[in-house]
């Protein structure tokens, strides 16, 4: 075989190998992307549940404060819970929008960046729920008692004072734990808590895409 013929044959073989590798990667990407989408489904369902819960809360407590315009303390409780329901709607709506905007047709690196942004968003939102959760139970209890026919504030204000004191302690604990976790020596614990906050759906999708990226590198 002439040298030129050998070079031509070698180049043809290289082209076929390149085309085969490209085809293999395309098929693998389609499979992994489909898998990543499925792994995000529980997160989507959870956010829809949160959004519906926010709608129910908004309607329920919105009508409550409208019915208690003559009682300032119950009015404020209803408004606080109404606002909490709206917060649920806004945050879940924002997250559902971010998930919907994920472009799985983009290059793997770009999809990973989008998932990383979604992960960052969830980590930023978590303290909001921690702080509001430490105090929102007070108006919730007062509203529940009001529905049962008992106005706790009017009948025994000291009980409400105890509620407020407990909420302040809860807030101090929340902020104290946040500050405590910032110390470098507790980085592993903070990372573990972050993973729990992010949720399994995003973590699994990120691992799936990481496997795809590793295949592309190899």
C-alpha positions as CSV (number, residue, x, y, z in Angstrom):
1,X,0.0,0.0,0.0
2,X,1.3,3.4,-1.0
3,X,2.0,5.9,1.8
4,X,-0.7,8.3,0.4
5,X,-3.2,5.5,0.3
6,X,-2.4,4.6,3.9
7,X,-2.8,8.2,5.0
8,X,-6.2,8.4,3.2
9,X,-7.4,5.2,4.8
10,X,-6.2,6.4,8.2
11,X,-7.9,9.7,7.9
12,X,-11.1,8.0,6.8
13,X,-10.9,5.7,9.9
14,X,-10.4,8.7,12.1
15,X,-13.4,10.4,10.6
16,X,-15.5,7.4,11.2
17,X,-14.3,7.1,14.8
18,X,-15.0,10.8,15.4
19,X,-18.5,10.4,13.9
20,X,-19.2,7.3,16.0
21,X,-18.0,9.0,19.2
22,X,-20.2,12.1,18.4
23,X,-23.2,9.8,17.8
24,X,-22.5,7.9,21.0
25,X,-22.3,11.2,22.9
26,X,-25.5,12.5,21.4
27,X,-27.4,9.3,22.3
28,X,-25.9,9.4,25.8
29,X,-26.8,13.0,26.2
30,X,-30.4,12.4,25.2
31,X,-30.6,9.6,27.8
32,X,-29.0,11.5,30.6
33,X,-31.0,14.7,29.9
34,X,-34.2,12.7,30.0
35,X,-33.0,11.2,33.3
36,X,-32.2,14.6,34.7
37,X,-35.6,15.9,33.8
38,X,-37.3,13.0,35.5
39,X,-35.1,13.5,38.6
40,X,-36.4,17.1,38.8
41,X,-40.0,16.0,38.7
42,X,-40.5,15.6,42.5
43,X,-39.2,19.1,43.0
44,X,-41.7,20.4,40.5
45,X,-44.5,18.6,42.2
46,X,-43.4,19.9,45.6
47,X,-43.4,23.5,44.3
48,X,-46.9,23.1,42.8
49,X,-48.1,21.8,46.1
50,X,-46.5,24.8,47.8
51,X,-48.1,27.2,45.3
52,X,-51.6,25.6,45.8
53,X,-51.1,25.8,49.6
54,X,-50.3,29.5,49.2
55,X,-53.4,30.0,47.2
56,X,-55.6,28.3,49.9
57,X,-53.9,30.3,52.6
58,X,-54.4,33.5,50.8
59,X,-58.1,32.9,50.2
60,X,-58.7,31.5,53.7
61,X,-56.9,34.1,55.7
62,X,-57.8,36.9,53.3
63,X,-61.4,36.4,54.1
64,X,-60.6,36.1,57.8
65,X,-59.0,39.5,58.2
66,X,-61.8,41.1,56.1
67,X,-64.3,39.6,58.6
68,X,-62.4,41.0,61.6
69,X,-61.9,44.6,60.7
70,X,-63.3,45.6,64.1
71,X,-60.7,43.6,66.0
72,X,-57.2,45.0,65.3
73,X,-55.3,42.0,66.8
74,X,-57.2,39.4,64.7
75,X,-57.0,41.7,61.7
76,X,-53.2,41.8,62.0
77,X,-53.1,38.0,62.5
78,X,-55.1,37.5,59.4
79,X,-53.0,40.0,57.4
80,X,-49.8,38.2,58.5
81,X,-51.1,34.8,57.4
82,X,-52.4,36.3,54.2
83,X,-49.0,37.7,53.5
84,X,-47.4,34.4,54.3
85,X,-49.6,32.7,51.8
86,X,-48.6,35.2,49.1
87,X,-45.0,34.6,50.0
88,X,-45.6,30.9,49.3
89,X,-47.1,31.7,45.9
90,X,-44.2,34.1,45.0
91,X,-41.4,31.8,46.0
92,X,-42.9,28.7,44.5
93,X,-43.9,30.5,41.3
94,X,-40.3,31.9,41.0
95,X,-38.8,28.4,41.4
96,X,-41.2,26.8,38.9
97,X,-40.3,29.5,36.4
98,X,-36.6,28.8,36.9
99,X,-37.2,25.1,36.4
100,X,-39.2,25.8,33.3
101,X,-36.5,28.0,31.9
102,X,-33.9,25.2,32.1
103,X,-32.6,24.7,28.6
104,X,-31.8,21.0,28.3
105,X,-30.9,21.4,24.6
106,X,-28.0,23.6,25.6
107,X,-24.4,22.4,26.1
108,X,-23.9,20.3,29.2
109,X,-21.8,23.0,30.9
110,X,-24.6,25.6,30.3
111,X,-27.2,23.2,31.8
112,X,-25.0,22.7,34.8
113,X,-24.7,26.5,35.3
114,X,-28.5,26.8,35.2
115,X,-28.9,24.0,37.8
116,X,-26.3,25.7,39.9
117,X,-28.3,28.9,39.8
118,X,-31.4,27.0,40.9
119,X,-29.4,25.5,43.7
120,X,-28.2,28.9,44.8
121,X,-31.8,30.2,44.7
122,X,-33.0,27.5,47.1
123,X,-30.2,28.2,49.5
124,X,-31.1,31.9,49.6
125,X,-34.8,31.2,50.1
126,X,-34.2,28.7,53.0
127,X,-33.4,31.4,55.7
128,X,-36.7,33.2,54.8
129,X,-38.7,30.2,55.7
130,X,-36.6,29.6,58.8
131,X,-37.1,33.1,60.1
132,X,-40.8,33.4,59.2
133,X,-41.5,29.9,60.5
134,X,-40.2,30.9,63.9
135,X,-43.0,33.5,64.4
136,X,-45.8,32.7,62.0
137,X,-47.2,30.0,64.3
138,X,-48.4,32.7,66.7
139,X,-51.0,34.4,64.4
140,X,-51.9,30.9,63.2
141,X,-52.7,29.7,66.7
142,X,-54.7,32.9,67.4
143,X,-56.7,32.5,64.2
144,X,-57.4,28.8,64.9
145,X,-58.6,29.7,68.5
146,X,-60.8,32.5,67.0
147,X,-62.4,30.0,64.6
148,X,-63.1,27.8,67.6
149,X,-64.8,30.7,69.3
150,X,-62.0,31.7,71.7
151,X,-60.3,35.1,71.5
152,X,-57.1,34.4,73.3
153,X,-55.8,38.0,73.3
154,X,-59.0,39.3,74.8
155,X,-59.5,36.5,77.3
156,X,-55.9,36.1,78.5
157,X,-53.2,38.4,77.0
158,X,-50.5,36.7,79.1
159,X,-50.8,33.6,77.0
160,X,-50.0,35.7,73.9
161,X,-47.0,37.2,75.7
162,X,-45.7,33.7,76.3
163,X,-46.2,33.0,72.7
164,X,-44.2,36.1,71.7
165,X,-41.4,35.2,74.2
166,X,-41.2,31.7,72.7
167,X,-41.0,33.2,69.2
168,X,-38.2,35.5,70.2
169,X,-36.3,32.5,71.7
170,X,-36.9,30.6,68.4
171,X,-35.6,33.6,66.4
172,X,-32.5,33.8,68.5
173,X,-31.9,30.1,68.0
174,X,-32.3,30.5,64.3
175,X,-29.9,33.4,64.0
176,X,-27.6,31.8,66.5
177,X,-27.4,28.6,64.5
178,X,-26.8,30.5,61.3
179,X,-24.0,32.4,62.8
180,X,-22.5,29.3,64.4
181,X,-22.5,27.4,61.1
182,X,-20.5,30.2,59.4
183,X,-17.3,29.1,61.4
184,X,-14.8,27.4,59.1
185,X,-14.5,24.5,61.5
186,X,-18.2,23.6,60.9
187,X,-18.0,23.8,57.1
188,X,-18.8,20.1,56.7
189,X,-21.9,20.3,58.8
190,X,-23.0,23.5,57.0
191,X,-22.5,21.8,53.7
192,X,-24.5,18.8,54.8
193,X,-27.4,21.1,55.9
194,X,-27.1,22.9,52.5
195,X,-27.4,19.6,50.7
196,X,-30.6,18.8,52.7
197,X,-31.9,22.3,51.8
198,X,-31.2,21.9,48.1
199,X,-33.0,18.6,48.0
200,X,-32.4,15.3,46.3
201,X,-33.9,16.2,43.0
202,X,-31.3,18.9,42.1
203,X,-28.4,16.8,43.5
204,X,-29.4,13.8,41.4
205,X,-29.8,15.9,38.3
206,X,-26.4,17.5,38.9
207,X,-24.7,14.1,39.4
208,X,-26.3,12.8,36.2
209,X,-25.0,15.8,34.2
210,X,-21.6,15.4,35.9
211,X,-21.4,11.8,34.6
212,X,-22.2,13.1,31.1
213,X,-19.5,15.8,31.3
214,X,-17.0,13.2,32.5
215,X,-17.8,11.1,29.4
216,X,-17.3,14.1,27.2
217,X,-13.9,14.7,28.7
218,X,-12.8,11.1,28.4
